[in-house]
């Protein structure tokens, strides 16, 4: 049961990350490859999103 809950939370986080970073970094119609600027933006956005998510999780854990 706990594994399923964790898997659902991970899937939700990935969906939010994908949506947020796509909206921020892909400004035009995507081609067959991302431009170097788009790739860099997506990578940085994903890293910041994951860092913030971990910070939030740690904060909630410390409050318990």
PDB file with one MODEL, atoms N, CA, C and O in Angstrom:
MODEL        1
ATOM      1  N   UNK A   1       0.825  -1.187   0.000  1.00  0.00           N
ATOM      2  CA  UNK A   1       0.000   0.000   0.000  1.00  0.00           C
ATOM      3  C   UNK A   1       0.873   1.256   0.000  1.00  0.00           C
ATOM      4  O   UNK A   1       0.637   2.172  -0.788  1.00  0.00           O
ATOM      5  N   UNK A   2       1.877   1.306   0.873  1.00  0.00           N
ATOM      6  CA  UNK A   2       2.771   2.466   0.959  1.00  0.00           C
ATOM      7  C   UNK A   2       3.545   2.643  -0.345  1.00  0.00           C
ATOM      8  O   UNK A   2       3.747   3.770  -0.797  1.00  0.00           O
ATOM      9  N   UNK A   3       3.980   1.536  -0.953  1.00  0.00           N
ATOM     10  CA  UNK A   3       4.711   1.612  -2.219  1.00  0.00           C
ATOM     11  C   UNK A   3       3.851   2.226  -3.315  1.00  0.00           C
ATOM     12  O   UNK A   3       4.330   3.038  -4.106  1.00  0.00           O
ATOM     13  N   UNK A   4       2.593   1.842  -3.358  1.00  0.00           N
ATOM     14  CA  UNK A   4       1.687   2.385  -4.362  1.00  0.00           C
ATOM     15  C   UNK A   4       1.483   3.880  -4.154  1.00  0.00           C
ATOM     16  O   UNK A   4       1.430   4.646  -5.117  1.00  0.00           O
ATOM     17  N   UNK A   5       1.370   4.288  -2.905  1.00  0.00           N
ATOM     18  CA  UNK A   5       1.198   5.708  -2.586  1.00  0.00           C
ATOM     19  C   UNK A   5       2.443   6.494  -3.015  1.00  0.00           C
ATOM     20  O   UNK A   5       2.329   7.569  -3.604  1.00  0.00           O
ATOM     21  N   UNK A   6       3.624   5.956  -2.717  1.00  0.00           N
ATOM     22  CA  UNK A   6       4.872   6.616  -3.101  1.00  0.00           C
ATOM     23  C   UNK A   6       5.011   6.679  -4.622  1.00  0.00           C
ATOM     24  O   UNK A   6       5.465   7.686  -5.164  1.00  0.00           O
ATOM     25  N   UNK A   7       4.626   5.621  -5.300  1.00  0.00           N
ATOM     26  CA  UNK A   7       4.694   5.595  -6.770  1.00  0.00           C
ATOM     27  C   UNK A   7       3.749   6.639  -7.362  1.00  0.00           C
ATOM     28  O   UNK A   7       4.105   7.322  -8.323  1.00  0.00           O
ATOM     29  N   UNK A   8       2.561   6.764  -6.800  1.00  0.00           N
ATOM     30  CA  UNK A   8       1.599   7.754  -7.285  1.00  0.00           C
ATOM     31  C   UNK A   8       2.125   9.166  -7.051  1.00  0.00           C
ATOM     32  O   UNK A   8       1.971  10.037  -7.907  1.00  0.00           O
ATOM     33  N   UNK A   9       2.741   9.393  -5.899  1.00  0.00           N
ATOM     34  CA  UNK A   9       3.307  10.710  -5.613  1.00  0.00           C
ATOM     35  C   UNK A   9       4.452  11.035  -6.565  1.00  0.00           C
ATOM     36  O   UNK A   9       4.571  12.172  -7.019  1.00  0.00           O
ATOM     37  N   UNK A  10       5.290  10.054  -6.871  1.00  0.00           N
ATOM     38  CA  UNK A  10       6.398  10.261  -7.805  1.00  0.00           C
ATOM     39  C   UNK A  10       5.867  10.578  -9.200  1.00  0.00           C
ATOM     40  O   UNK A  10       6.379  11.473  -9.874  1.00  0.00           O
ATOM     41  N   UNK A  11       4.852   9.853  -9.626  1.00  0.00           N
ATOM     42  CA  UNK A  11       4.263  10.108 -10.940  1.00  0.00           C
ATOM     43  C   UNK A  11       3.655  11.502 -11.014  1.00  0.00           C
ATOM     44  O   UNK A  11       3.770  12.184 -12.032  1.00  0.00           O
ATOM     45  N   UNK A  12       3.007  11.921  -9.932  1.00  0.00           N
ATOM     46  CA  UNK A  12       2.414  13.257  -9.888  1.00  0.00           C
ATOM     47  C   UNK A  12       3.501  14.333  -9.950  1.00  0.00           C
ATOM     48  O   UNK A  12       3.348  15.342 -10.638  1.00  0.00           O
ATOM     49  N   UNK A  13       4.596  14.107  -9.225  1.00  0.00           N
ATOM     50  CA  UNK A  13       5.688  15.067  -9.226  1.00  0.00           C
ATOM     51  C   UNK A  13       6.306  15.176 -10.622  1.00  0.00           C
ATOM     52  O   UNK A  13       6.613  16.278 -11.078  1.00  0.00           O
ATOM     53  N   UNK A  14       6.488  14.058 -11.291  1.00  0.00           N
ATOM     54  CA  UNK A  14       7.056  14.063 -12.641  1.00  0.00           C
ATOM     55  C   UNK A  14       6.129  14.788 -13.605  1.00  0.00           C
ATOM     56  O   UNK A  14       6.591  15.546 -14.458  1.00  0.00           O
ATOM     57  N   UNK A  15       4.841  14.565 -13.477  1.00  0.00           N
ATOM     58  CA  UNK A  15       3.881  15.253 -14.352  1.00  0.00           C
ATOM     59  C   UNK A  15       3.913  16.757 -14.126  1.00  0.00           C
ATOM     60  O   UNK A  15       3.875  17.525 -15.088  1.00  0.00           O
ATOM     61  N   UNK A  16       3.984  17.190 -12.878  1.00  0.00           N
ATOM     62  CA  UNK A  16       4.050  18.616 -12.577  1.00  0.00           C
ATOM     63  C   UNK A  16       5.354  19.223 -13.078  1.00  0.00           C
ATOM     64  O   UNK A  16       5.361  20.309 -13.656  1.00  0.00           O
ATOM     65  N   UNK A  17       6.451  18.515 -12.853  1.00  0.00           N
ATOM     66  CA  UNK A  17       7.756  18.975 -13.324  1.00  0.00           C
ATOM     67  C   UNK A  17       7.745  19.128 -14.840  1.00  0.00           C
ATOM     68  O   UNK A  17       8.184  20.150 -15.367  1.00  0.00           O
ATOM     69  N   UNK A  18       7.253  18.131 -15.528  1.00  0.00           N
ATOM     70  CA  UNK A  18       7.208  18.160 -16.987  1.00  0.00           C
ATOM     71  C   UNK A  18       6.375  19.330 -17.478  1.00  0.00           C
ATOM     72  O   UNK A  18       6.793  20.054 -18.381  1.00  0.00           O
ATOM     73  N   UNK A  19       5.223  19.519 -16.904  1.00  0.00           N
ATOM     74  CA  UNK A  19       4.338  20.602 -17.319  1.00  0.00           C
ATOM     75  C   UNK A  19       4.957  21.963 -17.050  1.00  0.00           C
ATOM     76  O   UNK A  19       4.961  22.829 -17.925  1.00  0.00           O
ATOM     77  N   UNK A  20       5.480  22.156 -15.846  1.00  0.00           N
ATOM     78  CA  UNK A  20       6.048  23.453 -15.473  1.00  0.00           C
ATOM     79  C   UNK A  20       7.268  23.789 -16.325  1.00  0.00           C
ATOM     80  O   UNK A  20       7.389  24.907 -16.826  1.00  0.00           O
ATOM     81  N   UNK A  21       8.156  22.842 -16.487  1.00  0.00           N
ATOM     82  CA  UNK A  21       9.384  23.105 -17.243  1.00  0.00           C
ATOM     83  C   UNK A  21       9.101  23.237 -18.738  1.00  0.00           C
ATOM     84  O   UNK A  21       9.737  24.044 -19.415  1.00  0.00           O
ATOM     85  N   UNK A  22       8.174  22.471 -19.252  1.00  0.00           N
ATOM     86  CA  UNK A  22       7.814  22.583 -20.668  1.00  0.00           C
ATOM     87  C   UNK A  22       7.263  23.980 -20.954  1.00  0.00           C
ATOM     88  O   UNK A  22       7.666  24.635 -21.915  1.00  0.00           O
ATOM     89  N   UNK A  23       6.336  24.422 -20.105  1.00  0.00           N
ATOM     90  CA  UNK A  23       5.733  25.745 -20.306  1.00  0.00           C
ATOM     91  C   UNK A  23       6.772  26.855 -20.212  1.00  0.00           C
ATOM     92  O   UNK A  23       6.683  27.849 -20.932  1.00  0.00           O
ATOM     93  N   UNK A  24       7.751  26.694 -19.333  1.00  0.00           N
ATOM     94  CA  UNK A  24       8.773  27.712 -19.126  1.00  0.00           C
ATOM     95  C   UNK A  24       9.810  27.714 -20.251  1.00  0.00           C
ATOM     96  O   UNK A  24      10.251  28.782 -20.675  1.00  0.00           O
ATOM     97  N   UNK A  25      10.201  26.545 -20.738  1.00  0.00           N
ATOM     98  CA  UNK A  25      11.379  26.434 -21.608  1.00  0.00           C
ATOM     99  C   UNK A  25      11.074  26.287 -23.095  1.00  0.00           C
ATOM    100  O   UNK A  25      11.893  26.675 -23.929  1.00  0.00           O
ATOM    101  N   UNK A  26       9.933  25.744 -23.438  1.00  0.00           N
ATOM    102  CA  UNK A  26       9.620  25.507 -24.849  1.00  0.00           C
ATOM    103  C   UNK A  26       8.655  26.602 -25.290  1.00  0.00           C
ATOM    104  O   UNK A  26       7.463  26.562 -24.988  1.00  0.00           O
ATOM    105  N   UNK A  27       9.195  27.573 -26.005  1.00  0.00           N
ATOM    106  CA  UNK A  27       8.399  28.749 -26.350  1.00  0.00           C
ATOM    107  C   UNK A  27       7.731  28.644 -27.712  1.00  0.00           C
ATOM    108  O   UNK A  27       6.740  29.328 -27.968  1.00  0.00           O
ATOM    109  N   UNK A  28       8.250  27.814 -28.569  1.00  0.00           N
ATOM    110  CA  UNK A  28       7.661  27.666 -29.900  1.00  0.00           C
ATOM    111  C   UNK A  28       7.236  26.236 -30.129  1.00  0.00           C
ATOM    112  O   UNK A  28       7.156  25.437 -29.195  1.00  0.00           O
ATOM    113  N   UNK A  29       6.968  25.925 -31.366  1.00  0.00           N
ATOM    114  CA  UNK A  29       6.631  24.555 -31.724  1.00  0.00           C
ATOM    115  C   UNK A  29       7.910  23.726 -31.725  1.00  0.00           C
ATOM    116  O   UNK A  29       8.855  24.055 -32.442  1.00  0.00           O
ATOM    117  N   UNK A  30       7.954  22.661 -30.936  1.00  0.00           N
ATOM    118  CA  UNK A  30       9.190  21.875 -30.868  1.00  0.00           C
ATOM    119  C   UNK A  30       9.467  21.154 -32.178  1.00  0.00           C
ATOM    120  O   UNK A  30       8.554  20.672 -32.848  1.00  0.00           O
ATOM    121  N   UNK A  31      10.741  21.090 -32.524  1.00  0.00           N
ATOM    122  CA  UNK A  31      11.160  20.345 -33.706  1.00  0.00           C
ATOM    123  C   UNK A  31      11.504  18.924 -33.315  1.00  0.00           C
ATOM    124  O   UNK A  31      11.034  18.414 -32.298  1.00  0.00           O
ATOM    125  N   UNK A  32      12.326  18.293 -34.130  1.00  0.00           N
ATOM    126  CA  UNK A  32      12.706  16.909 -33.839  1.00  0.00           C
ATOM    127  C   UNK A  32      13.730  16.841 -32.708  1.00  0.00           C
ATOM    128  O   UNK A  32      13.900  15.796 -32.080  1.00  0.00           O
ATOM    129  N   UNK A  33      14.419  17.974 -32.449  1.00  0.00           N
ATOM    130  CA  UNK A  33      15.379  18.048 -31.350  1.00  0.00           C
ATOM    131  C   UNK A  33      15.192  19.373 -30.633  1.00  0.00           C
ATOM    132  O   UNK A  33      14.756  20.359 -31.227  1.00  0.00           O
ATOM    133  N   UNK A  34      15.527  19.386 -29.348  1.00  0.00           N
ATOM    134  CA  UNK A  34      15.511  20.636 -28.603  1.00  0.00           C
ATOM    135  C   UNK A  34      16.742  21.450 -28.980  1.00  0.00           C
ATOM    136  O   UNK A  34      17.797  20.891 -29.283  1.00  0.00           O
ATOM    137  N   UNK A  35      16.603  22.764 -28.960  1.00  0.00           N
ATOM    138  CA  UNK A  35      17.774  23.625 -29.163  1.00  0.00           C
ATOM    139  C   UNK A  35      18.649  23.522 -27.914  1.00  0.00           C
ATOM    140  O   UNK A  35      18.216  23.001 -26.886  1.00  0.00           O
ATOM    141  N   UNK A  36      19.873  24.017 -28.009  1.00  0.00           N
ATOM    142  CA  UNK A  36      20.764  23.959 -26.840  1.00  0.00           C
ATOM    143  C   UNK A  36      20.197  24.797 -25.706  1.00  0.00           C
ATOM    144  O   UNK A  36      20.319  24.422 -24.540  1.00  0.00           O
ATOM    145  N   UNK A  37      19.576  25.934 -26.033  1.00  0.00           N
ATOM    146  CA  UNK A  37      18.957  26.769 -24.999  1.00  0.00           C
ATOM    147  C   UNK A  37      17.799  26.065 -24.315  1.00  0.00           C
ATOM    148  O   UNK A  37      17.650  26.140 -23.096  1.00  0.00           O
ATOM    149  N   UNK A  38      16.979  25.379 -25.107  1.00  0.00           N
ATOM    150  CA  UNK A  38      15.848  24.638 -24.541  1.00  0.00           C
ATOM    151  C   UNK A  38      16.344  23.502 -23.654  1.00  0.00           C
ATOM    152  O   UNK A  38      15.815  23.282 -22.564  1.00  0.00           O
ATOM    153  N   UNK A  39      17.360  22.782 -24.123  1.00  0.00           N
ATOM    154  CA  UNK A  39      17.906  21.669 -23.336  1.00  0.00           C
ATOM    155  C   UNK A  39      18.473  22.160 -22.011  1.00  0.00           C
ATOM    156  O   UNK A  39      18.238  21.561 -20.961  1.00  0.00           O
ATOM    157  N   UNK A  40      19.212  23.244 -22.071  1.00  0.00           N
ATOM    158  CA  UNK A  40      19.789  23.817 -20.859  1.00  0.00           C
ATOM    159  C   UNK A  40      18.690  24.284 -19.905  1.00  0.00           C
ATOM    160  O   UNK A  40      18.758  24.026 -18.703  1.00  0.00           O
ATOM    161  N   UNK A  41      17.693  24.961 -20.433  1.00  0.00           N
ATOM    162  CA  UNK A  41      16.581  25.440 -19.622  1.00  0.00           C
ATOM    163  C   UNK A  41      15.845  24.273 -18.966  1.00  0.00           C
ATOM    164  O   UNK A  41      15.549  24.320 -17.772  1.00  0.00           O
ATOM    165  N   UNK A  42      15.548  23.228 -19.738  1.00  0.00           N
ATOM    166  CA  UNK A  42      14.843  22.073 -19.191  1.00  0.00           C
ATOM    167  C   UNK A  42      15.646  21.400 -18.082  1.00  0.00           C
ATOM    168  O   UNK A  42      15.095  21.018 -17.049  1.00  0.00           O
ATOM    169  N   UNK A  43      16.932  21.263 -18.302  1.00  0.00           N
ATOM    170  CA  UNK A  43      17.788  20.633 -17.300  1.00  0.00           C
ATOM    171  C   UNK A  43      17.832  21.456 -16.020  1.00  0.00           C
ATOM    172  O   UNK A  43      17.672  20.915 -14.926  1.00  0.00           O
ATOM    173  N   UNK A  44      18.047  22.761 -16.153  1.00  0.00           N
ATOM    174  CA  UNK A  44      18.090  23.636 -14.976  1.00  0.00           C
ATOM    175  C   UNK A  44      16.747  23.674 -14.259  1.00  0.00           C
ATOM    176  O   UNK A  44      16.696  23.633 -13.030  1.00  0.00           O
ATOM    177  N   UNK A  45      15.673  23.752 -15.011  1.00  0.00           N
ATOM    178  CA  UNK A  45      14.336  23.795 -14.429  1.00  0.00           C
ATOM    179  C   UNK A  45      14.055  22.515 -13.641  1.00  0.00           C
ATOM    180  O   UNK A  45      13.570  22.570 -12.511  1.00  0.00           O
ATOM    181  N   UNK A  46      14.357  21.383 -14.233  1.00  0.00           N
ATOM    182  CA  UNK A  46      14.111  20.104 -13.561  1.00  0.00           C
ATOM    183  C   UNK A  46      14.937  20.003 -12.279  1.00  0.00           C
ATOM    184  O   UNK A  46      14.443  19.544 -11.249  1.00  0.00           O
ATOM    185  N   UNK A  47      16.195  20.435 -12.349  1.00  0.00           N
ATOM    186  CA  UNK A  47      17.048  20.369 -11.164  1.00  0.00           C
ATOM    187  C   UNK A  47      16.521  21.266 -10.049  1.00  0.00           C
ATOM    188  O   UNK A  47      16.488  20.854  -8.889  1.00  0.00           O
ATOM    189  N   UNK A  48      16.113  22.472 -10.381  1.00  0.00           N
ATOM    190  CA  UNK A  48      15.556  23.387  -9.378  1.00  0.00           C
ATOM    191  C   UNK A  48      14.273  22.818  -8.787  1.00  0.00           C
ATOM    192  O   UNK A  48      14.050  22.906  -7.579  1.00  0.00           O
ATOM    193  N   UNK A  49      13.433  22.238  -9.630  1.00  0.00           N
ATOM    194  CA  UNK A  49      12.170  21.664  -9.165  1.00  0.00           C
ATOM    195  C   UNK A  49      12.440  20.530  -8.178  1.00  0.00           C
ATOM    196  O   UNK A  49      11.812  20.453  -7.122  1.00  0.00           O
ATOM    197  N   UNK A  50      13.374  19.657  -8.528  1.00  0.00           N
ATOM    198  CA  UNK A  50      13.697  18.532  -7.647  1.00  0.00           C
ATOM    199  C   UNK A  50      14.326  19.017  -6.347  1.00  0.00           C
ATOM    200  O   UNK A  50      14.014  18.498  -5.276  1.00  0.00           O
ATOM    201  N   UNK A  51      15.210  20.009  -6.433  1.00  0.00           N
ATOM    202  CA  UNK A  51      15.826  20.565  -5.227  1.00  0.00           C
ATOM    203  C   UNK A  51      14.770  21.142  -4.293  1.00  0.00           C
ATOM    204  O   UNK A  51      14.798  20.901  -3.087  1.00  0.00           O
ATOM    205  N   UNK A  52      13.853  21.894  -4.850  1.00  0.00           N
ATOM    206  CA  UNK A  52      12.796  22.488  -4.035  1.00  0.00           C
ATOM    207  C   UNK A  52      11.886  21.414  -3.436  1.00  0.00           C
ATOM    208  O   UNK A  52      11.479  21.514  -2.279  1.00  0.00           O
ATOM    209  N   UNK A  53      11.572  20.400  -4.220  1.00  0.00           N
ATOM    210  CA  UNK A  53      10.732  19.311  -3.711  1.00  0.00           C
ATOM    211  C   UNK A  53      11.397  18.620  -2.526  1.00  0.00           C
ATOM    212  O   UNK A  53      10.738  18.312  -1.533  1.00  0.00           O
ATOM    213  N   UNK A  54      12.704  18.374  -2.629  1.00  0.00           N
ATOM    214  CA  UNK A  54      13.426  17.727  -1.539  1.00  0.00           C
ATOM    215  C   UNK A  54      13.476  18.636  -0.309  1.00  0.00           C
ATOM    216  O   UNK A  54      13.358  18.158   0.819  1.00  0.00           O
ATOM    217  N   UNK A  55      13.647  19.923  -0.520  1.00  0.00           N
ATOM    218  CA  UNK A  55      13.674  20.862   0.593  1.00  0.00           C
ATOM    219  C   UNK A  55      12.330  20.868   1.314  1.00  0.00           C
ATOM    220  O   UNK A  55      12.284  20.899   2.544  1.00  0.00           O
ATOM    221  N   UNK A  56      11.248  20.839   0.564  1.00  0.00           N
ATOM    222  CA  UNK A  56       9.908  20.825   1.152  1.00  0.00           C
ATOM    223  C   UNK A  56       9.679  19.535   1.939  1.00  0.00           C
ATOM    224  O   UNK A  56       9.140  19.567   3.045  1.00  0.00           O
ATOM    225  N   UNK A  57      10.085  18.410   1.373  1.00  0.00           N
ATOM    226  CA  UNK A  57       9.919  17.123   2.058  1.00  0.00           C
ATOM    227  C   UNK A  57      10.696  17.133   3.376  1.00  0.00           C
ATOM    228  O   UNK A  57      10.182  16.710   4.411  1.00  0.00           O
ATOM    229  N   UNK A  58      11.928  17.616   3.328  1.00  0.00           N
ATOM    230  CA  UNK A  58      12.738  17.659   4.547  1.00  0.00           C
ATOM    231  C   UNK A  58      12.113  18.573   5.589  1.00  0.00           C
ATOM    232  O   UNK A  58      12.140  18.271   6.782  1.00  0.00           O
ATOM    233  N   UNK A  59      11.558  19.674   5.148  1.00  0.00           N
ATOM    234  CA  UNK A  59      10.928  20.620   6.076  1.00  0.00           C
ATOM    235  C   UNK A  59       9.731  19.950   6.759  1.00  0.00           C
ATOM    236  O   UNK A  59       9.565  20.067   7.973  1.00  0.00           O
ATOM    237  N   UNK A  60       8.893  19.245   5.979  1.00  0.00           N
ATOM    238  CA  UNK A  60       7.743  18.572   6.566  1.00  0.00           C
ATOM    239  C   UNK A  60       8.180  17.464   7.519  1.00  0.00           C
ATOM    240  O   UNK A  60       7.562  17.257   8.564  1.00  0.00           O
ATOM    241  N   UNK A  61       9.240  16.757   7.158  1.00  0.00           N
ATOM    242  CA  UNK A  61       9.722  15.686   8.028  1.00  0.00           C
ATOM    243  C   UNK A  61      10.233  16.235   9.352  1.00  0.00           C
ATOM    244  O   UNK A  61      10.051  15.616  10.400  1.00  0.00           O
ATOM    245  N   UNK A  62      10.872  17.397   9.303  1.00  0.00           N
ATOM    246  CA  UNK A  62      11.409  17.977  10.539  1.00  0.00           C
ATOM    247  C   UNK A  62      10.285  18.500  11.441  1.00  0.00           C
ATOM    248  O   UNK A  62      10.479  18.649  12.647  1.00  0.00           O
ATOM    249  N   UNK A  63       9.129  18.773  10.871  1.00  0.00           N
ATOM    250  CA  UNK A  63       7.998  19.285  11.647  1.00  0.00           C
ATOM    251  C   UNK A  63       7.252  18.167  12.365  1.00  0.00           C
ATOM    252  O   UNK A  63       6.472  18.437  13.279  1.00  0.00           O
ATOM    253  N   UNK A  64       7.475  16.938  11.974  1.00  0.00           N
ATOM    254  CA  UNK A  64       6.739  15.817  12.565  1.00  0.00           C
ATOM    255  C   UNK A  64       7.345  15.388  13.885  1.00  0.00           C
ATOM    256  O   UNK A  64       6.850  14.456  14.518  1.00  0.00           O
TER     257      UNK A  64
ENDMDL
END
